[in-house]
Amino acid sequence: MQKIIERVKGNRVSPATVELLIRERNKGKTLRQLGQMCGKSHEKVRQVLAKYSPPQVTLLPESTVAVKLGYPVGWLAQLRKEGIINPIRPGGYWLYSEEQVRQIPSLVAERRKCELCGRLRPPRYPRFCRECSQYRKKRKYRNLSSEEKAEHNKRCQAWQKANPGKNKEIQRRAGRKYRAKVQRGILSGGHHANGLLF
């Protein structure tokens, strides 16, 4: 290790010395050890490092970030998997900078919007919030408006074209159920299946 450190005009230290001090400090050396290397007190070394070393970035683990923001860890993991946030992983666990933590609420709000009302969806609700999910369960196809029925039929037909094999299997099962009901007398012969499942 370099024993004599270059000095510039008495009490000041050269840029090379500052660089060396920062490098050795990042390796884990104490202020006293650095002071012994350059012949200065540990307080002087601390002042030099405070003046010239880059500011330390505070990194928070994923579990702490989730507790701090009040979100499930799964939400952060999903944002990570989708590549929306990019935390670092130095030792097997994910670390977030304070800047990333500040951005997460707006990202979560954007990604987890209810498709009907735009409010934040709770966990385990993939498309709609709790209130809209309950509303959709109560609101059957026969209660939809004509525009909603047309949109629903358009989606069904697009799915049937995209999945002909599954559609045939669904039609076969629906036919078997219908024939079984007719044989049991639940349905009269005048009723007939419409071929679409809603």
Secondary structure, 3 states (H helix, E strand, C coil): CCCCCCEECCCEECHHHHHHHHHHHHCCCCHHHHHHHHCCCHHHHHHHHHHHCCCCCCEEEHHHHHHHHCCCHHHHHHHHHCCCCCCECCCCCCEEEHHHHHHHHHHHHHHCECCCCCCECCCCCCCCCHHHHHHHHHCCHHHCCHHHHHHHHHHHHHHHHHCHHHHHHHHHHHHHHHHHHHHHCCCCCCCCCCCCCC
